[in-house]
């Protein structure tokens, strides 16, 4: 006898994904099969905070007492959003608990009381973490308050007890140099590490070592405040020294946030970070994904960084002074990497630029159309390319594009270097250049997204862009069978008419 569909857990699980939390609670009373499935959804995430209150009775609506004790084994995520009841910090036996998140209260404490209060909360959070060290995989500590929080040593010791820690996200904290030895051990266990507005203070010891072979971080994101350089004893060198310990690092993101983004200090801090990170000997030999968006450093600093990387697959240097020197470092003939491919795991040595799959050059004021053309005709492995202005003249003067596996292209494609002065027909040379541009686009048969007016170009509205008429060459794009998006914004020179619209929609 076949089972009823409502007795099959997989079917009930699909139903539960389309129900609200209240409906899932009501389903607990339907049958044992419903209960066994929906109890996991109802108790999966517990949010403890001011929003979790009944504002009529002023009683918390997050579970407490007997209900919490009976069902604690189903909890997978606990998020403290400004309230920290001892009943939760004293929990034991939550065998499914994987994620712990703690955020600051909405109210602002007196500065003279904040440090004392923070220490009590951090120690209580450390006790909860220690009690579930064998199951906890993800930890987020986000403590933005009037003063940056300075966790006690007990917190880092508790985090160090988590053997399967996978993701660690620390925000707005001050780490004392005397705690760095323990924090290094914690960071070495996590595969993904985010340090957002984290100040490493008074770290001068070089004796805090970790074994590179046992260092797990693959992805690291460093986010600095634009005014963060003012903290006593803290600087970008300390962050770079920390990153240099992670020899297995594959992805690195370094960004600066703040109103003074283009002031001198952020540029100095980014320069210090990169120069310290790239000191000899070069230790990050597995680095393949680099994001230094908005880093205001000199072109030669970026070039020196790129010259170190041998396995580069993704690069984001948008809003930076990336220029000719950096591009030359990218196309260094003396650098190559060993690539494994095919079912037989064949190995072949390739140049670095041939292995790049993702490249973002948007809003780089030093990048010219000739440089963009060189990328397109050289980087055969590109799948996503974002850049600024390139003209049909640049394309016509260059060679055929090599990036035949491209799926996303966002550029600003103009038809001439000068500004458009008046209306009228195109001369034969301009038409020839446009047809060459169309023919190059038509070779990108795997293209799914094409944006022809990407980037913050000063001449927007006056720069004449690609003519999107069938007679101009639009018909060549019929080769792009995978194309799903064709975008052009803020432009009045496309000349697309009803005939073209009908042709596109067929």
BELSULMO-V945524 format. One record per pair of residues at least 12 apart in sequence whose C-alpha atoms are under 6 Angstrom apart, sorted by the first residue. I is the first residue (numbers start at 1). J is the second residue. D is the distance in Angstrom with one decimal. If there is no record, write none. Layout:
I J D
I J D
This chain:
7 33 5.6
40 74 5.8
43 74 5.7
43 75 5.3
44 75 4.8
44 76 5.0
45 77 4.6
45 78 6.0
46 78 4.9
47 79 4.8
48 80 4.9
48 81 5.7
49 81 4.5
49 82 5.2
49 83 4.8
72 94 5.4
73 94 4.5
73 95 5.4
75 97 5.6
76 96 5.2
76 97 4.0
76 98 5.3
77 99 4.7
78 100 5.3
79 101 4.6
79 102 5.9
80 102 4.6
80 103 5.9
81 103 5.0
82 103 5.9
82 104 4.9
82 105 3.4
89 124 5.8
89 128 5.2
98 135 5.6
98 136 4.1
98 137 5.1
99 136 5.9
99 138 4.7
99 139 5.8
100 139 5.0
101 139 5.9
101 140 4.7
102 141 5.2
103 142 5.0
103 143 5.4
104 143 5.0
126 155 4.9
126 158 5.3
130 158 5.2
133 161 5.9
133 162 4.4
134 162 6.0
137 164 5.7
137 165 4.2
137 166 5.0
138 166 5.8
138 167 4.7
139 168 5.1
140 169 4.6
141 170 5.0
142 171 4.6
143 172 5.8
144 172 5.5
148 172 5.8
148 173 5.4
149 173 5.0
150 173 5.8
150 174 4.8
156 183 6.0
160 186 4.9
165 190 5.3
166 190 4.5
166 191 5.2
167 190 5.5
167 192 4.7
168 193 5.0
169 193 6.0
169 194 4.6
170 195 5.2
171 196 4.6
171 197 5.8
172 197 4.8
172 198 5.2
173 198 4.9
174 198 5.9
174 199 4.7
175 200 4.9
176 201 5.1
177 201 5.6
177 202 5.0
177 203 3.9
181 208 5.2
188 215 4.6
188 216 5.4
189 216 5.4
190 216 6.0
190 217 5.4
191 216 5.3
191 217 3.9
191 218 5.1
192 217 5.7
192 219 4.7
192 220 5.9
193 220 4.7
194 220 5.7
194 221 4.7
195 222 5.0
196 222 5.9
196 223 4.6
197 223 5.8
197 224 4.9
197 225 5.7
200 234 5.5
201 233 5.0
201 234 4.7
202 233 4.8
212 247 5.7
215 246 5.9
217 249 5.7
218 249 4.3
218 250 4.9
219 251 4.5
220 252 5.0
221 252 5.8
221 253 4.5
221 254 6.0
222 253 6.0
222 254 4.7
223 254 5.9
223 255 4.8
223 256 5.6
224 256 4.7
225 256 5.7
225 257 5.1
225 258 5.8
226 256 5.9
226 257 5.6
226 258 4.8
226 260 5.9
226 261 6.0
226 266 5.6
236 269 5.6
236 272 5.9
236 273 4.9
237 273 5.4
237 276 5.8
240 273 5.4
240 276 5.9
240 277 5.0
247 283 5.9
247 284 5.1
248 286 5.9
249 287 5.6
250 286 5.4
250 287 4.1
250 288 5.3
251 289 4.5
252 290 5.1
253 291 4.5
253 292 6.0
254 292 5.1
267 296 4.5
267 297 5.5
271 297 5.7
288 311 5.0
288 312 4.1
288 313 5.2
289 313 5.9
289 314 4.6
290 315 5.0
291 315 5.9
291 316 4.6
292 317 5.5
293 316 5.9
293 317 4.9
293 318 5.1
294 319 4.7
294 320 5.2
295 320 5.6
296 320 5.7
299 321 5.6
299 322 5.3
299 323 5.8
302 326 5.9
303 325 5.8
303 326 4.0
303 329 5.4
307 329 5.4
310 337 5.8
312 356 5.9
313 355 5.8
313 356 4.1
313 357 5.3
314 356 5.9
314 357 5.8
314 358 4.5
314 359 5.9
315 359 5.0
316 359 5.9
316 360 4.7
317 361 5.8
318 360 5.8
318 361 4.8
318 362 4.7
318 363 5.7
318 364 5.9
319 363 4.9
319 364 5.2
320 364 5.5
321 364 5.9
323 366 4.8
323 367 5.4
331 353 6.0
336 350 5.4
336 351 4.2
336 352 5.2
337 349 5.5
337 350 5.4
353 379 5.5
354 379 4.9
354 380 5.4
354 381 5.5
355 381 5.4
356 381 5.7
356 382 5.8
357 381 5.3
357 382 4.1
357 383 5.1
358 382 6.0
358 384 4.8
359 385 5.1
360 385 6.0
360 386 4.7
361 386 5.8
361 387 4.5
362 386 6.0
362 387 4.3
362 388 5.3
369 390 4.1
369 394 6.0
370 394 5.7
376 401 5.2
377 400 5.9
377 401 4.1
377 402 4.8
378 402 5.9
380 402 4.8
380 403 4.2
382 403 5.5
382 406 5.7
383 405 5.6
383 406 3.9
383 407 5.2
384 408 4.7
384 409 6.0
385 409 5.0
386 409 5.9
386 410 4.7
386 411 5.9
387 411 5.0
388 411 5.3
388 412 5.3
388 455 5.5
389 412 4.4
389 413 5.9
390 413 5.2
391 413 5.6
391 414 4.6
391 415 5.3
391 416 5.7
392 415 5.0
392 433 5.5
392 434 5.9
392 437 6.0
396 433 5.6
404 444 5.1
405 446 5.9
406 447 5.6
407 446 5.5
407 447 4.0
407 448 5.1
408 447 6.0
408 448 6.0
408 449 4.7
409 450 5.1
410 450 5.9
410 451 4.5
410 454 5.5
411 452 5.4
411 453 6.0
411 454 4.8
412 452 5.1
412 453 4.2
412 454 5.0
413 452 5.5
413 465 5.9
414 464 5.7
414 465 4.1
414 466 5.8
415 464 6.0
415 465 5.3
415 466 5.7
419 463 5.2
420 462 5.9
420 463 5.7
420 464 5.4
435 473 5.4
442 476 6.0
442 477 5.2
442 479 5.7
445 480 4.8
446 482 5.8
447 483 5.5
448 482 5.3
448 483 3.9
448 484 5.1
449 485 4.8
450 486 5.0
451 486 5.8
451 487 4.5
452 488 5.4
453 488 5.2
453 489 6.0
461 491 5.6
464 493 6.0
467 494 4.8
468 494 5.3
468 496 5.3
469 496 5.4
